[in-house]
Amino acid sequence: FPSRFIPMLLFSLLFLPFSHSFAISLSLPKRRILHHPTSISQNRDSRHQNLFSTPSNDDKVAAMPVKISVSDTFDGGNIKFIRQRPNENDARMIDVILHIKPDVYTELEKIGHMQYFSFRVSISGLDKENFQSTQRIKYILENAEAVSYPDAWPRSTVCYTNNVEDPHSWLRNQDTFYMDGKLTWEHEHTHNGSVFFSYFPPYSYSRHLGLVSRCAEYANVESLGQSLDGREVECVSIGDGSMTCWVIHRQHPGETMAEYYAEGLLTRLLGLDTNGEVDDQVKRL
């Protein structure tokens, strides 16, 4: 921008509603157990009979069911569990059916937008030494076609991590597919514990508050109002030129990637990682 411009950065943080939390605990069928209620009894081929055959005495000792818990009770979490079922093509795999929940209803647009999802899956009961060391799960977002922008799904990849607090730990699931209005991916759970899945890594509200506090040391920070969730809409003003330039981030709940960009931009403009020292290019700007 010319030197007469004032870059003014507006962050509109409309985070997903946290008043509606959800958690469900599921017991999955152990392989080779005959009478589990979710076994595929109508399939009589040899593969399914081997997988769900009557366990031996040794198997009975180790037959503690694998359990899955799906929840979204963390900052930015958003999902609704619908049901679970055995996969029709692979009896060793479980389908977990999910729905994306809509955001807060907006009076201006007369709609509750729906796009972003983020949830935690906790696995317990895996036993590497005895009966079952892994559990493959196919996750199915059944209402993906009904979101505000379904064109975002083709060629997209779901993000996942074991540590939601580490922004550098997120990976992309290359088995993500959008077909027949559903977004699906498979994940091999190889140990007990938690895995987080997300449309894009969440940017926590605590991290946002920390960023705003750091900016306040070097720039003017003010609130322009509050979001539908009662959170401040922060404006960071930089420069003293005669013209104004607005850079707007996070006006939509699902755009968490925008604040990662904003953090980098503000760090460069304000020298947040160099005690306020900026380079010549920033000074000319």
N, C-alpha and C positions, 0 to 999 in steps of 0.2 A: 504494500500500500504506500502511496505518497506520504511524506512526513506530516501533511496537514490532516491526515486521517487519524481518527481515534479508534483503535480496535476495542470494541466493547463486547465482552463475552457474557452471554446469557445462558444459564443452565436451568432448564425446566425439568426438574426431577419428578416425574409422575411414576413412582415406583408401583409395583403390583400390590394390590390390597393384601394385607396380612391378617385381616380380621377373620378370614375363613381358612382355617387350617385343616389338614387332612392327613390321616395316617391309617394304614391298613396292614395287617399282618397276615401272611399267606403261608400255608403249609403245602409244599410241593410234593408230588408223588415220588417216592424213592424208586429207583430202577429195580426191576425184578420183584416187586411186591404186587401180588395178584389182586387184592381186593380194595385198592385205593379208590374212593368214589369218583375221582376224575380220570381214571384209566380209560383208554379207548376200547371199550368192550366190543364195539361193532367190527373192529379190524381183527381178522383172524390169521393174518399171514405170520410166517415163522418168526420174523423179526420182532413183532409186537409180543408174540407169545414168549420169546426168550427174555424180553425186557421186563415183562410183567408176570413171570413164572413164580411159582410158590418158592419162597426163600428157604435155604437150608438153615440148619441150626446155627452155623457160623454167621450167616447173613442176618439172622434175627438178632444176634448180639449187637451188630453194628447198625441196625435199622433205626436210627434216629432221624426223623424227617428233616430235610432242608427247609429252612424258613426264609421268607422274603418279607421285608417291611418296606413299603413305599410311602414316602412322606414329603411334604413341601413346607414344613414349619421351620424355615430359615429365611434369612433376608433375601428376597427376590424369588423365593420358591413359588411355583405355580403348576399344579397338576391335579387331576381327579382320577382316582382309580375306578375302573369299571368292572373288570372281572379277570380271571385267569383261566387258562385251558391248556390241555396238552396240544402241542403242535401236530397238525394233521399229517405232516410229511416226515417228522422225526420224533419218535416217542421219547427220546432223551431230552428234548427241548421243550420249554414251556413258553407259551404266548402270554404276555401281560398287556391287557387292553387298557388304554388310557385316553383321557380327554383333556384338551387344553381348556382352562377356565377363562372366562372373559374378564377384562379389566373393569375398573369402576365405570359405571354408566355416566356418560357426559351429556349434559343438557344441551350444549351447543350443537352437537352432531346427532343427538338422539340415538346413541348407540354405545354399547360397551365393546370396545375394540378387543380383539383376540388374536394374538400372534406368539407371544413369548411363553416359553415353558422352561422350567428348571425344577428338578426333583432329586431326591436322595433315595437310593436303594441299599438296604442293609441285608446282608446275607449271613446266615448262621446255620450250623449243622454240617458244613463240609468237613470231611475227615480224610486227609491225604494218606493216612496209614492203613485205613480199613476199607470202608464201603464206597464212598463217593467223594472224589477229590475236586470235581468241577461241576458247574451247572451253567449250561448255555440257555440264555433267555432271548426271545424275540420280543422287542418292544414295539407296540403298534399304537400310534396316535390316530385314533379312529375318526376324529372330526377335523383332521388337518385341512380338508377342503373348505371348511366353513370359516376359516380365519379371515382377517381383514385383507391380507395380501397373499393368496395361495401361490402366486407366481414366484414367491421366494423359495419354495420347496425344491423344485427341480435342480439337481446338481448340488444341493446343500449337503452339509455333513454335520451330524450331531456332535457336540463337544462333550468330553467326559474327563473326569479326574477322580483321584482318591482323596485329594486335599483341596477343598473349596476355597481355602484361605490363601493358597499359593497361585497367583495368576500365571506363573510360568509353567505350571504342571499340567495344564489342559492339553488334551490331544483331540484329534478328530477321528470319528468312526467312519471308515471308508466303506462300510457296508450299509450306508444310509440310502434308502430308495423312496421315491414318491410315486405311487401307483394306485389307481382306482380311488383317488381321494384320500389315501392313507399314507402317512409317513412312517416308515419302518426301519429298524436296524437291529442287528444281533450283537450280543456281547457275551463273551465267555467269562464267567465269574470263577476265578481260580483260587480264591481264598475267602475266608470269612471277613466281614467288615463292610465298609460303605463305598459306594461308587456314586458320583454325582453326574447327572446328565443335564444338558442345557442347550437351548437354541444358540446361545452365545454365552461365554463366561459372565456371570453376574458381576456387577460393580456395586459393592455393598454400600449401604448408607453411611456406615461408620467411616469407610474410606473416603466417601464424598465429603463428610464433615471435616475430616482431616485435611483434605485438599483445600477446602474453603478457608480453613484456619491458616494454612500456610500462605495462601494468596493474600490474606488480610494483612500480613506483615509488609507487603510491598505494593499493594494496590488498594483502591477503594472497593469495599464489598458492601452491598446493600440488598435487602429483600424487596422484590417487586410484588409480593403477595404470597399466597399459599396454594398448593396443589389440592386436588380433591381429597387426598389423604392427609391434608394438613401439614405438609412439608414445605419449607421455605423455597421459593423460586429465587435463586441467588443470581445477582448481577455483579460481575467483576469488571471494573472500569480501569482502563490502562491508557496513558497518554494524555496530551493536552492540546491536540490540534483543533482545527476549526470545523472539521467534518467528523461524522460518526459512522462507524462500521460495526454492524452487529454480527456476531458469530453465535448461532443458537444450537444448543445440544440438549438431548434427552427430553424433547417435547413429547415423545412417544415412549411408553413404558418398555417396549421390547428392544430399544436401541441402546443397550448397554455398551456396545462397542464405541459409541459416540463419546462417552466420558473417558474411556481410555485415550482416545485421540485428544480430548480436551486437556487431560492431565499432561500429555506430552507438549501440547501447544503452550499451556500456561507455564510449564517448567522452563521452556525455552524463552518465552517473552519476559518472565519475571526472574529468571535465574534461581528457581526454587532449590536446585541441587548445587548451587555455587554461591550461596549466601548473598544472593541479589546481584551478583556480577553477571553481565551479559556481554555478548560479543559485538563487534562493530556492525554486523548486519542488523541485529536487533536495535542497536542505537540509531541507525539510520531510519529504520521503520518508525 
